[in-house]
């Protein structure tokens, strides 16, 4: 088995783990940490790229955090106006950042999946393979320093060591599979107590090493003799609890569950509350048995889709391409776009996108299915009556950001 596609492109997940995806999913995903050698990663980010981001890109908060001795420093320590014509008050000041870093502070570049081109593409590809939205931060730590105390994350992470060496101490969870409303700060004493014990994993990550950590696993990291630069790729979880939340929201449609509690009931008295609680649980059980999977799926889609963005488009080039479109032009669906095509009565179809919907004539349905299927399509090959109709549809989809030039 090869870890490259026929065109020579390496799948994003194989840059994070050394196992075949099926073996990783069966043995480690959501279960156990995994240490791999999967790099190098300097094509994704490098010390020179960090310098450029900090000094020449007009970086603003919250795209940079600075931490020292386990505390996040106030933004005012390293931000200010950008000078004439750029008076925005929270731009990163490169000289202040340099002084803080030289004094032992860790720099956290956040949201790199939205602003650094190599990571924009990598995050989109990894998210597509995992079918989950991902985020990418970079951590630059001075020699011998530790930016954060032992903690856990409420999302899975892949740690990709870019430069330098960092020692990672991993402990088993104090809470299995925490959700976002269960951050580690609420269990700080438990976390600290476990962190003083023997770690489950104590490793040095060198350039090219990768570490997978399921959510909830405790971790701390300290740079060694030289500065350390690593990427943390966070994978946002969609949990069974999210299903419960949506089901409870839908349950408001049940009149029994909307009923007022009995007059004068003392909610501080468990014995007085017990009959009402029993009735409520019974009503909820009855309602859950009628829950419609179609509606639940629609609600989870509305929750999930906005968390991931499709590939960037170039607005001016896109509009120029649409204006000059001909039947021989080739178009393709925008990479990473979330969509669903549904019928809307006998005369129309609706293309549902994240946060919006396009209503189109039913005669366009087959052409939409062809162009949304994946690969490049010539406008002339769209199954419509004539080139005029084909151009109208393709131009609209280009201007709506559904298609891009192939």
C-alpha positions in Angstrom: 0.0 0.0 0.0 1.3 3.5 -0.9 0.7 6.6 1.1 0.4 8.7 -2.0 -2.3 9.2 -4.6 -1.6 8.3 -8.3 -0.6 12.0 -8.9 2.0 11.8 -6.1 0.1 13.9 -3.6 0.4 12.6 0.0 -2.8 12.5 2.0 -2.9 15.0 4.8 -3.5 12.4 7.5 -0.3 10.5 6.6 1.5 13.7 7.5 0.2 13.3 11.1 0.4 9.6 11.8 2.7 6.8 10.6 -0.1 4.1 10.6 -2.5 3.4 7.8 -5.7 5.3 8.3 -7.8 2.2 9.0 -5.3 1.0 11.7 -5.1 4.5 13.2 -8.9 4.7 13.4 -9.3 1.3 15.0 -6.5 1.5 17.6 -6.0 5.2 18.4 -8.7 7.6 17.2 -10.5 8.9 20.3 -8.7 6.3 22.4 -5.0 6.3 22.8 -2.1 8.7 22.0 0.2 7.9 19.1 3.8 9.0 18.5 4.9 9.0 14.9 7.7 10.2 12.7 5.8 11.7 9.8 7.5 15.0 8.9 9.3 17.2 7.9 6.8 20.0 8.3 8.9 23.1 7.3 6.8 23.4 4.1 3.8 24.1 6.3 5.5 26.6 8.6 9.1 27.6 9.3 11.0 30.0 11.6 11.3 32.4 8.7 7.6 32.2 8.1 7.0 33.1 11.8 9.2 36.1 11.4 7.2 37.2 8.4 3.9 36.8 10.2 5.0 38.7 13.2 6.6 41.6 11.3 5.2 42.1 7.8 1.6 40.9 7.8 -0.2 43.4 10.0 -1.1 40.7 12.5 -3.7 41.6 15.1 -5.2 40.0 18.2 -6.5 37.4 18.7 -4.2 35.9 16.0 -1.4 36.2 18.6 -1.4 35.2 22.2 1.7 35.5 24.5 2.0 33.3 27.6 4.6 33.1 30.4 4.8 30.9 33.4 1.3 29.5 32.7 -0.4 32.9 32.3 -1.6 34.6 29.2 -0.2 38.1 29.1 -2.5 41.1 28.4 -2.7 42.1 24.7 -1.5 45.6 25.6 2.0 44.2 26.4 2.6 43.6 22.7 0.1 45.5 20.6 -0.4 49.1 19.5 -1.3 51.3 16.5 0.3 50.5 13.2 1.5 54.0 12.4 0.2 56.5 9.8 -2.6 55.1 7.8 -2.9 52.0 10.0 -4.1 53.4 13.3 -5.8 50.2 14.4 -4.9 49.9 18.0 -4.3 46.2 18.4 -1.7 45.5 15.8 1.2 43.3 16.9 4.4 45.2 17.6 7.3 43.1 16.5 9.9 44.7 18.7 7.8 44.1 21.8 7.1 40.5 20.8 10.9 40.0 20.4 11.6 41.4 23.9 8.9 39.2 25.5 10.2 36.1 23.7 13.8 36.8 24.7 12.5 37.1 28.3 11.0 33.5 28.2 7.5 34.1 26.9 5.8 31.6 24.5 4.2 32.9 21.3 1.0 31.3 20.1 0.0 32.1 16.5 -3.7 31.3 16.3 -6.0 30.6 13.4 -3.2 29.9 10.9 -5.6 27.8 8.9 -7.2 31.1 7.9 -4.2 33.2 7.0 -1.1 31.2 6.1 -1.5 29.6 2.6 0.3 26.3 3.1 -1.8 25.7 6.3 -5.0 26.8 4.6 -4.6 24.0 2.1 -3.4 21.4 4.6 -6.2 22.1 7.1 -8.8 21.9 4.3 -7.4 18.6 3.1 -7.1 17.0 6.6 -10.6 18.2 7.5 -12.0 16.6 4.3 -10.3 13.3 5.1 -11.5 13.3 8.7 -14.9 14.9 7.8 -14.4 17.3 10.7 -13.4 21.0 10.9 -9.8 21.6 12.0 -7.9 24.6 13.3 -4.2 25.2 13.4 -2.1 27.1 15.9 1.7 27.4 16.2 3.6 27.5 19.4 7.1 29.1 19.5 8.8 28.5 22.9 12.2 29.9 24.1 14.9 27.5 25.2 14.1 25.8 28.5 10.7 27.4 28.8 7.2 26.0 29.3 4.3 28.2 28.1 1.4 26.5 29.8 0.7 24.3 32.9 -0.5 20.7 32.5 -4.0 20.8 31.0 -6.3 19.0 28.6 -8.1 20.0 25.5 -11.8 19.4 24.6 -10.8 18.5 21.0 -8.4 16.0 19.6 -5.0 17.3 18.5 -2.1 16.4 16.2 1.2 18.0 17.4 3.7 18.4 14.5 7.2 19.3 15.6 8.7 21.8 13.1 11.9 23.0 14.7 13.9 22.3 17.9 13.2 19.7 20.6 10.3 19.7 23.1 9.7 17.3 25.9 6.1 16.2 26.3 4.7 14.6 29.4 1.3 12.9 28.8 -1.0 11.7 31.6 -4.3 9.8 31.4 -7.5 11.8 31.6 -9.2 12.9 34.7 -12.4 13.1 32.6 -12.9 10.9 29.6 -14.1 12.6 26.4 -14.7 16.1 27.8 -17.0 18.4 25.8 -16.5 22.1 25.3 -18.5 23.1 28.4 -16.1 20.9 30.5 -12.7 22.7 30.3 -9.8 21.7 32.4 -10.0 24.8 34.6 -13.0 23.3 36.3 -10.9 20.4 37.4 -7.7 22.2 38.0 -7.0 20.4 41.3 -7.5 17.0 39.8 -5.3 17.9 36.9 -2.5 19.1 39.1 -2.7 16.0 41.3 -2.5 13.6 38.3 0.3 15.7 36.7 2.5 15.0 39.8 2.3 11.3 39.1 4.1 9.0 36.7 3.2 10.0 33.1 1.8 7.5 30.6 4.2 8.9 28.0 7.3 11.0 28.4 8.9 11.8 25.1 11.2 14.2 23.2 9.6 15.5 20.0 12.3 16.3 17.4 11.7 17.9 14.0 9.5 15.6 11.9 7.9 13.9 14.9 4.1 13.9 15.3 2.0 13.2 18.4 -1.7 12.4 18.4 -3.6 13.2 21.6 -7.3 12.4 22.0 -9.4 15.0 23.9 -9.1 14.8 27.6 -5.5 13.5 27.8 -3.4 15.7 30.1 -0.2 17.2 28.6 2.5 19.7 29.2 5.5 20.5 27.0 8.9 22.2 27.7 11.4 23.3 25.1 14.9 21.9 25.6 18.3 23.5 24.9 17.1 25.4 21.8 13.8 27.2 20.9 10.9 25.0 19.8 8.4 25.5 17.1 5.5 23.1 16.7 2.0 23.1 15.1 -1.1 22.0 17.0 -3.8 20.8 14.7 -7.1 20.8 16.6 -9.9 18.5 15.4 -13.3 19.7 16.6 -15.5 16.9 18.0 -19.2 16.3 17.2 -20.4 14.3 20.1 -23.5 12.3 21.1 -24.2 15.1 23.5 -24.7 17.4 20.5 -27.5 14.9 19.5 -29.0 15.2 23.0 -28.9 19.0 22.8 -30.7 19.1 19.5 -33.2 16.5 20.7 -34.0 18.5 23.8 -34.5 21.6 21.6 -36.9 19.7 19.4 -38.7 18.4 22.4 -40.2 21.8 23.0 -42.8 20.9 20.4 -44.3 18.4 22.9 -47.1 20.1 24.9 -46.6 17.7 27.8 -43.0 18.8 28.2 -44.0 22.5 28.1 -46.4 22.1 30.9 -46.2 24.1 34.1 -45.1 22.3 37.3 -48.0 21.7 39.8 -49.2 24.6 41.8 -47.1 25.2 44.9 -44.7 22.3 44.3 -41.6 22.6 46.6 -38.7 22.0 44.2 -36.3 21.8 47.1 -38.2 18.7 48.4 -37.1 15.6 46.4 -40.2 13.6 47.6 -42.6 16.4 46.4 -40.7 16.6 43.1 -40.6 12.9 42.4 -44.0 12.4 40.9 -43.6 15.3 38.5 -40.1 14.1 37.6 -41.4 10.6 36.8 -44.2 12.1 34.6 -41.7 14.3 32.8 -39.2 11.5 32.2 -42.1 9.3 30.8 -43.2 12.1 28.5 -39.7 12.7 27.3 -39.2 9.0 26.7 -42.5 8.9 24.7 -41.4 11.9 22.6 -37.9 10.6 21.9 -39.4 7.5 20.4 -41.0 9.7 17.7 -37.9 11.8 16.9 -37.4 12.3 13.2 -33.9 11.5 12.0 -34.4 13.8 9.0 -35.0 16.8 11.3 -32.1 15.8 13.6 -29.8 15.5 10.6 -30.8 19.0 9.4 -30.2 20.5 12.9 -26.7 18.8 13.1 -25.9 20.1 9.7 -26.8 23.6 10.7 -24.5 23.3 13.7 -21.7 21.5 11.9 -21.3 23.2 8.5 -20.4 26.8 9.7 -17.4 25.3 11.6 -15.5 24.6 8.3 -14.8 27.0 5.5 -14.4 26.0 1.8 -11.3 26.8 -0.2 -10.5 30.5 -0.6 -11.6 32.2 -3.8 -10.0 35.3 -5.5 -12.9 37.7 -5.8 -11.6 39.8 -8.7 -10.3 36.9 -10.7 -13.5 35.0 -10.1 -15.7 37.8 -11.4 -13.4 38.4 -14.4 -13.6 34.7 -15.3 -17.4 34.8 -15.0 -17.6 37.8 -17.2 -15.5 36.2 -19.9 -17.1 32.7 -19.6 -17.6 30.8 -22.9 -19.0 27.3 -23.6 -15.4 25.9 -23.7 -14.5 27.2 -20.2 -14.0 24.6 -17.6 -15.4 24.9 -14.0 -15.3 22.9 -10.9 -17.1 22.8 -7.5 -15.3 24.9 -4.9 -13.1 22.6 -2.9 -14.4 21.9 0.6 -17.9 23.4 -0.1 -20.7 21.9 1.9 -23.9 21.5 -0.1 -27.1 19.6 -0.4 -29.5 19.6 -3.4 -33.2 19.1 -2.5 -36.5 19.4 -4.5 -38.7 22.4 -3.8 -42.1 21.5 -5.3 -42.6 20.5 -8.9 -40.8 23.5 -10.5 -37.7 24.2 -8.5 -34.7 22.7 -6.7 -32.9 24.3 -3.8 -29.1 24.2 -3.3 -28.5 24.4 0.4 -25.2 25.9 1.5 -23.8 27.0 4.8 -26.0 29.8 6.0 -27.9 30.3 2.7 -29.8 28.6 -0.1 -30.1 29.1 -3.9 -33.5 28.4 -5.5 -33.2 27.3 -9.1 -35.5 25.9 -11.8 -36.0 22.2 -11.7 -34.6 22.0 -15.2 -31.2 22.8 -13.7 -31.2 19.8 -11.4 -29.2 17.4 -13.6 -26.7 20.0 -14.6 -26.2 20.8 -10.9 -25.6 17.2 -10.1 -23.0 16.9 -12.8 -21.0 20.0 -11.9 -21.3 19.3 -8.1 -20.0 15.7 -8.5 -16.4 16.7 -8.4 -14.1 17.0 -11.4 -13.7 19.8 -13.9 -16.6 20.1 -16.3 -16.8 22.2 -19.6 -19.7 24.5 -19.6 -20.7 23.1 -23.0 -21.1 19.7 -21.4 -23.7 20.7 -18.9 -27.0 18.9 -19.6 -29.2 21.9 -20.5 -31.0 22.8 -23.7 -28.6 25.3 -25.1 -25.3 27.2 -24.4 -27.2 30.3 -23.3 -28.8 28.4 -20.4 -25.5 26.8 -19.6 -23.7 30.1 -19.4 -26.5 31.6 -17.2 -26.3 28.8 -14.7 -22.5 28.6 -14.6 -22.1 32.4 -14.2 -24.6 32.4 -11.3 -22.8 29.6 -9.6 -19.4 31.3 -10.1 -20.8 34.6 -8.7 -22.3 32.8 -5.7 -18.9 31.2 -4.9 -20.2 27.6 -5.6 -17.9 27.0 -8.6 -14.4 28.1 -9.4 -12.3 28.1 -12.6 -11.0 24.7 -13.2 
